[in-house]
Amino acid sequence: MRRPPLRLSVLGPASLALALFLGACSSSDNLGEQPSFYTNLAQANTPVDAAAATTMLSEYRISRGQSTVTLDPELTRLAQEQANAMARADKLSHEVGGRNFITRMKASGYDARAAVENVGAGYQTLAEAFSGWRDSPSHNKNMLAPGMTRMGIATAYAPRSKYKVYWALVLAEPANPQ
């Protein structure tokens, strides 16, 4: 099911003002470009802009009294594996390929009790995925989970699937030393 694009109200008045200010400061070379969170990912070799996702999620968390998150290579790898597994199976699930979230987190050295995962399918842009997760109470709760300071996000393109794009977002507290 496709969700409507992210509305400006999601960003809030302060973020809108900043975006307009930065837009006015940009050179004319960038006039035709759209923000990466509106890039259509339902095409080959078009990954999600993880830096933009990190900024978007951090700003959202801050506006709700939570800490920022930083992009974590291991969590990004886990998210990519999950997105790829769902795309291969053409199935939206936390348990694809016989490995559930807890098993995947433990194998990577993270405490699964201090981590959360959002998965999605059918969102063609980062804006749509963020909006869909924000509008879902359980997914929104995950995005605003206290103590989360690391994140990984990934997409997998599945051209034969009705969904076209599979998503995985993993948030966690820092990994415990092994």
Secondary structure as the mmCIF struct_conf table of DSSP 4:
data_model
#
loop_
_struct_conf.conf_type_id
_struct_conf.id
_struct_conf.beg_label_comp_id
_struct_conf.beg_label_asym_id
_struct_conf.beg_label_seq_id
_struct_conf.end_label_comp_id
_struct_conf.end_label_asym_id
_struct_conf.end_label_seq_id
HELX_LH_PP_P HELX_LH_PP_P1 ARG A 2 ARG A 7
HELX_RH_3T_P HELX_RH_3T_P1 LEU A 8 VAL A 10
TURN_TY1_P TURN_TY1_P1 LEU A 11 LEU A 11
HELX_RH_AL_P HELX_RH_AL_P1 GLY A 12 CYS A 25
BEND BEND1 SER A 26 SER A 26
HELX_RH_3T_P HELX_RH_3T_P2 SER A 28 ASN A 30
TURN_TY1_P TURN_TY1_P2 LEU A 31 GLY A 32
HELX_LH_PP_P HELX_LH_PP_P2 GLU A 33 PRO A 35
HELX_RH_3T_P HELX_RH_3T_P3 SER A 36 TYR A 38
BEND BEND2 ALA A 42 GLN A 43
TURN_TY1_P TURN_TY1_P3 ALA A 44 ASN A 45
HELX_RH_AL_P HELX_RH_AL_P2 ALA A 50 SER A 63
TURN_TY1_P TURN_TY1_P4 ARG A 64 GLY A 65
STRN STRN1 THR A 70 LEU A 71
HELX_RH_AL_P HELX_RH_AL_P3 PRO A 73 ALA A 89
TURN_TY1_P TURN_TY1_P5 ASP A 90 ASP A 90
BEND BEND3 HIS A 94 HIS A 94
STRN STRN2 VAL A 96 VAL A 96
TURN_TY1_P TURN_TY1_P6 GLY A 97 GLY A 98
STRN STRN3 ARG A 99 ARG A 99
HELX_RH_AL_P HELX_RH_AL_P4 PHE A 101 ALA A 107
TURN_TY1_P TURN_TY1_P7 SER A 108 GLY A 109
HELX_RH_3T_P HELX_RH_3T_P4 ALA A 112 ALA A 114
STRN STRN4 ALA A 115 ALA A 121
BEND BEND4 GLY A 122 GLY A 122
BEND BEND5 THR A 125 THR A 125
HELX_RH_AL_P HELX_RH_AL_P5 LEU A 126 ASP A 135
BEND BEND6 SER A 136 SER A 136
HELX_RH_AL_P HELX_RH_AL_P6 PRO A 137 MET A 143
TURN_TY1_P TURN_TY1_P8 LEU A 144 LEU A 144
TURN_TY1_P TURN_TY1_P9 PRO A 146 GLY A 147
STRN STRN5 ARG A 150 ALA A 158
TURN_TY1_P TURN_TY1_P10 PRO A 159 ARG A 160
BEND BEND7 SER A 161 TYR A 163
STRN STRN6 LYS A 164 ALA A 172
HELX_LH_PP_P HELX_LH_PP_P3 GLU A 173 PRO A 177
#
